[in-house]
Amino acid sequence: MKFRLIVIGVAAWVAVIGALAYHSLRNDPPTAREQTTIADAAPTVDEALGRIARALAADPVVAVLSPYHKINGACEITTIRDGARFERVLTVYTRAGAEPAALDRLRAALPPEYRTVVRHKNTAHTFEADAGNFVALRGGVEEPGRLRFTADTGCRPYPEPLREPSPPAADRAAVQAVLDALRLTGAQWRTTSLPCRAGGLLWTVHATATGSAPAVLSRLGETAASGAVVVQAREDVYAYQSGAVGVLVRATGSTVTVSATTGC
């Protein structure tokens, strides 16, 4: 009888431990990056970049969102299990000289839990933050008038392809107007987007065409809509805001890329 009670007690204790482990697995937040997948990290990546874009939009800037990029080279979760690592980039064009102040405003706008650090040392201006869910943010001034922000998932399991949301009808009008004004045809189109916290999407429409860069650049000043705010006008870059849309034109050799971004 005594032995039977001991067996029953042990069985009950095992059941309690199993129930607690199951509850912890289902409800407790992960304690290591390896317990989450790339798909688990994507909402954190998108939210962080959306926050950055929104914080910097108070000034004349043009943001350009890139798609997710899988970093080459294997990463190991364990010695017998490989994973994957992705990053996503948000590039923000500002007026030359405004970059350090923009980084300081960004630091003030991001949540305290991001533990944002901005450093200014001579001509180097850098940014670091922790978006949570083991997603690292880094960035800073890439060149005068250009800020670059990267959200890095770190190495995680990658059991299924990463799917990005696509706008049902991304507005190409701003890009097409530039292509028409520059007399560029045969463009290759693509759209990148991320969901906004308050609803809707931040999206960037890109079109790449072939054209003579010097001839195109000489006409860039004529493409901005009436009332547009010019952010940059350089030999290889022309960026402006027209209402809620930021437009960027980049010319490299015989390739011209026109991007238009609408924020959250």
Buried (B, 14 or more C-beta within 10 A) or exposed (E): EEEEEEEEEEEEEEEEEEEEEEEEEEEEEEEEBBBBBBBBBBEBBBBBBBBBBBBBBEBBBBBBBBBBEEEEEEEEBEEEEEBBBBBBBBBBBBBEEBBBEBBEBBBEBBEEEBEBEBEBEEEEBBBBBBBBBBBBBBBBBBEBBBBBBBBBBBBBBBEEEBEBEEBEEBBBEBBBBBBEBBEBEEBEEEBBBBBBEEEEBBBBBBBBBEBBBEEBBEEBEEBBBEEBBBBBBBEEBBBBBBEEBBBBBBBEEEEBBBBBBBBB
